[in-house]
């Protein structure tokens, strides 16, 4: 399907594009002819790469002003950037509440800040795609902040779809399952420690609950993002698409 979608002449902003899923998405849009503006906290010498702390309102505003000065019109905005770490309720660290709040700010408020700042640059018919997670449709012990943030992304997506629909802007979310990324493997390690079992065993148990018992690779998600951004999905908005090898089927 990906090879039939042409994004020539269109501009896509992809956040969290330095590695993992974000890098795969950015590469996929570029391969289909899009001009890709890659955003991450890590600066780069590439003129199309922007080092932006999306949790910092001032940095987000400066980035939006830079694009406005260039006269950039954005056809696709992929809010992929986020962080992931355990936040156990019984954590005795006095900084635990701050860490909990920081995760929500990074994973949800940053999406609001960037989408709000770039709203004047969004072209009619633009597509905004927010990265959620299967943990945005369920719950998991020790990761309450991350799960709450991903549930919030789904709510944000639905609300913005209703708000921006009259402008001709579509807003959807993707909920990936277990993907082979550094962040996911760190979470697997934390879950194994909490369970007192080897990582390999915990992973086998996770994959056994999927219809297709294998880890996703970042590239496995790109077709969904290309589809949602394309005219083929012109009537889809306010939706959450689960890509998880059949782990959740409700």
C-alpha positions in Angstrom: 0.0 0.0 0.0 2.8 2.4 0.9 4.2 2.5 -2.6 0.8 3.8 -4.0 0.7 6.9 -1.8 2.4 9.9 -3.3 3.2 12.8 -0.9 5.2 14.9 -3.5 4.7 18.6 -2.8 3.5 18.0 0.7 5.3 18.8 4.0 5.2 16.6 7.1 6.4 17.5 10.5 7.5 14.4 12.5 8.4 14.7 16.2 10.6 12.3 18.1 12.3 11.6 14.8 15.8 10.8 16.0 15.2 7.1 16.3 12.8 4.3 16.8 9.3 4.7 15.5 9.7 8.4 14.7 12.7 7.8 12.5 10.9 5.0 10.6 7.9 7.3 10.1 10.0 10.2 8.9 11.9 7.9 6.4 8.7 6.5 5.1 7.2 9.9 4.3 10.4 11.0 2.7 10.4 7.9 0.6 7.0 8.8 -0.7 8.2 12.3 -1.8 7.2 14.4 1.2 9.4 17.2 2.5 10.0 16.0 6.0 10.8 18.4 8.9 12.2 16.2 11.6 11.9 17.3 15.2 13.7 16.0 18.3 15.5 17.2 21.4 18.8 16.4 19.8 20.0 19.2 17.4 21.4 18.3 14.0 23.4 20.1 11.3 20.7 19.1 8.8 18.7 22.2 7.8 15.5 20.2 8.0 16.2 18.9 11.4 15.2 21.0 14.4 16.3 20.4 18.0 13.2 21.4 20.0 12.2 20.6 23.6 8.5 20.1 23.0 7.8 20.4 26.8 9.1 24.0 26.7 6.4 26.4 25.5 9.0 29.0 24.6 10.9 26.5 22.4 7.7 25.4 20.7 6.7 29.0 20.0 10.2 29.7 18.5 10.0 26.7 16.3 6.5 27.7 15.0 7.7 31.2 14.4 10.7 29.8 12.4 8.3 27.8 10.2 6.1 30.9 9.8 9.0 33.0 8.7 9.8 30.4 6.0 6.2 30.5 4.9 5.9 26.8 5.6 2.5 25.1 5.1 2.1 21.8 6.9 0.1 19.0 5.4 0.9 16.3 8.0 1.8 16.6 11.7 2.8 13.5 13.5 3.0 14.0 17.3 5.2 11.0 18.0 7.6 12.2 20.7 7.2 10.9 24.2 8.9 9.3 27.1 8.2 6.1 29.1 9.3 5.0 32.5 7.8 3.2 35.5 5.9 5.2 38.1 4.9 2.7 40.9 2.4 4.1 43.3 4.5 2.9 46.4 7.7 4.7 45.2 9.1 6.2 48.4 11.1 8.9 46.4 9.9 12.4 47.4 10.3 13.3 43.7 7.9 10.6 42.5 4.9 13.0 42.1 7.0 15.3 40.1 8.2 12.5 37.8 4.6 11.4 37.4 3.5 14.9 36.3 6.6 15.4 34.1 5.7 12.3 32.1 2.1 13.5 31.4 3.5 17.0 30.5 6.0 15.4 28.0 3.5 13.0 26.5 0.3 15.0 26.4 0.8 18.7 27.0 3.6 18.8 24.5 1.2 17.6 21.8 -1.3 20.3 22.7 1.4 22.9 22.7 2.8 22.0 19.3 -0.5 21.5 17.6 -1.7 24.8 19.0 1.4 26.6 17.8 1.3 25.1 14.3 -2.4 25.5 13.8 -2.0 28.6 11.6 0.4 26.7 9.4 -1.9 23.6 8.9 -3.2 23.4 5.4 -6.9 22.7 4.6 -7.2 19.0 4.5 -4.2 18.5 6.8 -3.8 15.4 8.9 -2.7 15.3 12.5 -1.7 11.9 13.8 -1.0 11.4 17.5 1.0 8.5 18.9 -0.8 6.7 21.7 -0.3 3.1 22.8 -2.2 -0.1 23.5 -1.6 1.0 27.1 -3.9 3.9 26.2 -6.7 1.4 25.9 -5.9 -0.7 29.0 -3.9 -0.5 32.2 -0.7 -2.0 33.4 0.9 -2.2 36.9 3.8 0.1 37.7 3.2 2.4 34.7 0.2 4.5 35.8 1.6 7.8 34.4 2.4 6.4 31.0 -0.9 4.6 30.7 -2.8 7.7 31.9 -0.9 9.8 29.4 -1.7 7.5 26.5 -5.4 7.4 27.5 -5.3 11.2 27.5 -3.8 11.3 24.0 -6.9 9.4 22.8 -9.2 11.9 24.5 -7.1 14.8 23.1 -7.4 13.3 19.6 -11.2 12.9 19.8 -11.6 16.5 21.1 -9.3 18.1 18.5 -11.0 16.1 15.7 -14.3 17.7 16.7 -12.8 21.1 17.1 -10.7 21.1 13.9 -13.1 19.3 11.6 -14.8 22.6 10.5 -11.3 23.7 9.4 -10.9 20.6 7.2 -8.2 19.2 9.5 -8.4 15.5 10.5 -7.0 14.2 13.8 -6.5 10.5 14.5 -4.3 8.4 16.8 -2.3 5.2 16.5 -2.0 2.8 19.3 1.0 0.5 18.8 1.6 -2.7 20.6 5.0 -4.1 21.6 7.5 -2.6 19.2 11.2 -3.3 19.3 12.4 0.1 20.5 14.9 1.0 23.3 12.0 2.5 25.4 9.9 -0.7 25.1 12.8 -2.9 26.0 13.5 -0.8 29.1 9.9 -1.2 30.1 10.1 -5.0 29.5 13.2 -5.0 31.8 11.3 -3.1 34.5 8.3 -5.5 34.3 10.6 -8.5 34.5 12.3 -7.2 37.6 8.9 -6.5 39.2 7.6 -10.0 38.3 10.9 -11.6 39.5 11.1 -13.5 36.2 13.6 -13.4 33.2 12.9 -10.9 30.5 12.7 -13.7 27.9 9.9 -15.4 29.8 7.9 -12.2 30.3 8.2 -11.4 26.6 7.1 -14.9 25.6 4.0 -14.4 27.8 3.2 -11.0 26.2 3.6 -12.4 22.7 1.6 -15.5 23.4 -1.4 -13.2 24.0 -1.1 -11.8 20.4 -2.7 -13.4 17.4 0.6 -13.0 15.6 3.2 -13.8 18.3 6.1 -11.6 17.3 7.4 -8.2 18.2 6.6 -5.3 15.9 9.4 -3.5 14.2 9.2 0.3 13.8 8.8 -0.1 10.1 5.7 -2.2 10.6 3.8 1.0 11.7 4.7 3.2 8.8 1.9 2.1 6.5 -0.7 3.0 9.0 0.7 6.6 9.3 0.9 7.0 5.6 -2.6 5.8 5.1 -4.0 8.1 7.8 -2.2 11.1 6.3 -3.4 10.3 2.7 -6.6 11.1 0.8 -7.4 7.4 1.2 -8.4 8.2 4.8 -10.2 11.5 3.9 -13.3 10.4 5.9 -11.4 9.2 9.0 -11.1 11.5 12.0 -11.3 11.1 15.7 -10.3 7.5 15.4 -7.7 5.3 17.2 -6.1 2.6 15.1 -4.6 -0.3 17.1 -1.5 -1.8 15.5 -0.4 -4.7 17.8 -0.4 -8.0 15.9 -3.8 -8.8 17.4 -3.1 -8.4 21.0 -6.2 -6.3 21.7 -9.3 -7.2 19.7 -12.0 -5.0 21.3 
